[in-house]
Amino acid sequence: MNWTWFHKWGSPKWFYEVSGRWLSAFAWAAALLLIAGLVWGLAFAPPDYQQGNSFRIIYIHVPAAILAQSCYLMLAVAGAVGLIWKMKLADVALQQAAPIGAWMTVIALVTGSLWGKPTWGTYWIWDARLTSMLILLFLYFGVIALGQAISNRDSAAKACAVLALVGAVNIPIIKYSVDWWNTLHQPATFKITGKASMAMEMWLPLLIMIIGFYCFFAAVLLLRMRLEVLRRESRASWVKAEIKRLLESKQ
């Protein structure tokens, strides 16, 4: 098996050149999908037979919750790559993805609380799903704090990678909490396999929103990583040449 593509990720210069082409594609895809999903879900999807129009918050809540968990898994994978193969770009990805994941977790918690008030009669309860999502937010804060508190970049990268790997045990707890314990939180709303738990005209805009959230995450992550690569490689000749090219293009 040819692993050349994998080792290319160890080159900040190669990543910067390639990611520039991906960034605009993900950004346009995110904009189109999010607009289409929001308009369809909020304006044209039928109301739920039990929750009425309050169910429409799922078009924000569910994609944010799924992305928050997926992002943390990405942190764990990046941490493993950084520890095993010593790729500095893995630490860049980990550090720049953590704030995005934290914001997605905040959005999931806030929208879940707003949804819980008309559904459960309270904004917050120490339900297994809610509590494990709150722990996820604290894990994100821990990764961000470690990265900023340790001045030595290599030491910070190792500490963040270990925390990301250890914290990944919380992800299956979040996913299966509604099955393992008696919780108020309803079972999975979005399923790729098996029969959908909602009407197709409600499920399709949710699918569009989830894909749109992932495209948004990819675009923002690439932008943040490109800026961080330029900062870390500021003394490299290719960075100086790139900055010169950008300045000349603006003149």
N, C-alpha and C positions, 0 to 999 in steps of 0.2 A: 504494500500500500504506500502511495506517495503522500508523505506528510509535509510537503513543501508549503502548501497553503497554510498549515497550522503554524509553522515556524515564521511565516511572513508576519504574523501578528506580533512577533517580538520586535518588529521594526517600526518605531514611531513615524518615520518618514513615509513608509509604505502605507500605514494606516491613515495618515493625514491626507495623502494623495487620493486614496480610494474612497474614504469616507465623505469627501467633498461631493462626489457624485451621488452617493446614497442619501445624503442629508436632504437635498431638495426634493427627491422622490418621496421620502417618508413624510416630509412636511406637507406636500401637496396632497398626498393620500390621506393624511390625518385630517386636514381641513375639510376635504370633500366628504369623507366618511362620517366625521363628527356632525357636520351640518345636516347631512342626509339622515343620519340616525336620530338626531334630536328632533328634527321636524317630523319625521315619521312617528317616532315614539310619543312625542308630547302632543302632537296635533291630530294624527290620523289613526293611531292604534286604539282599539276599543277599550273602554274602561273595564276593570276587573269586576267580576260579578259579586265579589265579597268586599274588596277594598275600595271600589270605585276608582276615582282618578288619583287617589293617593299612591296607588301602586306605581305610578309613572316615575317615581324617584329611583326605581330600579335601573333606569337607563343611565344613571350616574353612579349609583351605589354599587351595583354588581360589577361593572367594568373596573371601577376603582379598587374594589376588594380583590378581584382576581389579579389585577396588575400588581397590587401591593405584595401579594404572596409570590407571584412569579418573579418580581424584581428581587425579592430576598433570596430566592433560589439562585438567581443569577449572581448575586453577591457571593453565595457559597461556592458556586462553580468557579468564579473569578478568583476567589481566595484559594481554592485548591490548585488552580493553574499557577497562581503566583508562588505558592509554597513548593510545588513539585518542580515546575519548569523555570522558576525565577523570572518570569516575564513581567517586566515593569508595567507594560500596558494593561496587564490584568489588574494591578493595583489602581491604575488610573480609572478603569471601568468600575471597580468596586467603590472607590471614593466618590466618583461622580454620579453613580446610580443611587447611592444611599439617600441623598436628599430628595430625589424624585420619588423613591419608594416611601419615604416618610410622609411626603405630602399626599400620596395616594392613600396611605393608611389613615391620615387625618380626614380626608374627604370621605372615605368609607365609614369611619366612625361617626362623623357628623351627620352624614345623610342617613346612616342607619338609625341614629337617635331621632332624627326628624320623622323617619318612617315609623319608628317604634311608638311614638306618642299616640297617633290615631289607631294603630294596630294593637298595641299592648296596653295602652293607657299610661305609659311612662316613657321618659326619654332614655333612661338607663336602668339596667338591672345587671347584676353580676352573673349573667348567663355565660355558659362555657364558650360560645362563639365570640361574644363581645369581649370577654376577659382575655381570651387568647389573642384577639386582634389588638387589644391594648398592650399586651406583652410584646407583640410584634413592633408596635410603635416605639416602645422603650428599647428594643434591640436595635432599631434603626438609629435612635438617638445615641446609643452606646457606640455604634460603629463610627458615627460622625464625630462624637466627642473624642474617641481614641485617635482618630486620624488627625485631629487638630491639637490634641494635648501632647503628643509625642513628637518632639522636634526632629529626631532622626528618622528620615524617610523609610529606610529599610526596616527599622524596628516597628514603626507605625504600621507598615504594610503587613508585617507578620502578625501583629496583635489584632488588626482588623480582620485579617483572613481567618484567624482562629475563632474569633467571636462570631463571624459570619457562618462558619462551619458548625459551631456548637449550637448557635441559635436556629439553624435550619431544622432542628428537631421539632420546633414549634409549628412548622408548616403543616405536617400531617395532622397535628392536633387540631389546628384551625379547620382543616378540611373535613375531618371525621368527627368533630365535636358534637354535631347534631345527631350522629348515629350512635356514638358511644355513651352519651349522657342524655337525660331528659331535659331538653332546653326549650325555651320559648321561640328561639329562632327557627324559621321554617327550613326544611331540607333544601338541597341545591335547586336553584331556580333554573340555572343554565346547564344543560348537559349536551355534550357533543355526541356521545353514544347513548343509545336507548331512546325511548319515546320522550318527547318534550313535555314538560309539565304545564305548558301554557299554549294558547292558540298560536298558530303559525304567524298570523299578522301582528302578534305581540312579540314573538320569539325572534323574527327576522331583524327588526330594528335593534333589538338587544345584541344580536350577533354583529351587526354593523358597528354598533357603538364599541363593542369589545375590541374588534379589529382596529377601529379608529384610535382607541386608547393605546393600543400596542404601537401603532404607527407614530402617535404623538410621543410616546416614551422613547422610541428609537430615534426620532428626530432630535429631541431635547438632549438625550444621552450623547449622541454623536457630536452635537454642538458643544456641550460641556467638555467632552473628552478632547476635542480638537483644541479648544482654548487651553486646557490643562497641559496637553502635549507641547504646545507652543511655549507655555510658561516653563515647563521642566527642561525643555531642550533649547532654551533661549540662546545658549552659547554655541549651538551647533551651526555649521555653515549653511545647511539647507534651510534652517529657520530664518537666518539673516537674509538669505536670498528670497524667501517667501515674503517676508515683511517688506523688503525692497520692492518686490513685484506688486504687492498690494498698494503701497504708497504711490507707485508710478501709475497704477490703474485709476486712482482717484484724482490724479492731476489732469 
